[in-house]
Amino acid sequence: MTITKDMSIMEVVQKYPDTVEVFINSGMGCLGCAAAHFENIEQGALAHGIDVDALIEGLNKAVAAE
């Protein structure tokens, strides 16, 4: 399964725990905040000024390595 920017942040973290490090290293260390429960990856990345495409690439690399 490929991770896409419209997927829920928490959905991805729950299914693929190895992605937590990618989120944190990219500047999204707030995985425990309320917004992470309803925001998709694109919304969270934009709120933190993160390059969405680079984040998605990193997340998919982490999943592929599992």
N, C-alpha and C positions, 0 to 999 in steps of 0.2 A: 504494500500500500504506500502510495506517495503522499507525503504531507503537503497540504496546500494552504494558502494564506487565508482561506475562508473557514478553516477548521478551528474549533474551540481550543483555546490554550490548555485548559484543564483536560480536555479529551486527549490531546496529544501527550501531555505529561503522564497521564494515567496509563495510556497504552504503551508508551515508550519512555520509561524512566531515564534512559540515557540522554534524552533531549534536555533534561533539566540543566545540565552543565552548559549546553549551547545557549539556552535562554539567558542564563546568568552571565556568561562571558560576553554576550552581545549587549548587555545593559538592561535586561529585563529580569532583575532580581526580585521582583515583587510577585512571584508566583503564588504566594499565600494571600494576596490582597483580594478584596471582594470583586474587583473588576476582572480579574483573571478567570472568574467563574462564569462570566457571561460574554466576555470579549473574544473575538476571533484573533488569530495571530496578526493579521494585517492591522486591526484596530489597536492592539497593544503595541505593535512596533511603531506605528505612526505617533502614538501618544508619547513614546519615549525617543522619537527622532532616530529610529533605527532603520537601516536599509532593509526593506521587506524581502526583496529578492535574495540578498545575501543571507539573511536569517533562514529563509526557506531552504536554501542550498545547504547550509550548515546542519539544519535539522534532518534533512534527508540523508546526508552523509553519516550522521550519528545513527540513524535507523538502519542504514545499510551495513554498518559495522557490527550491529547486534548479532 
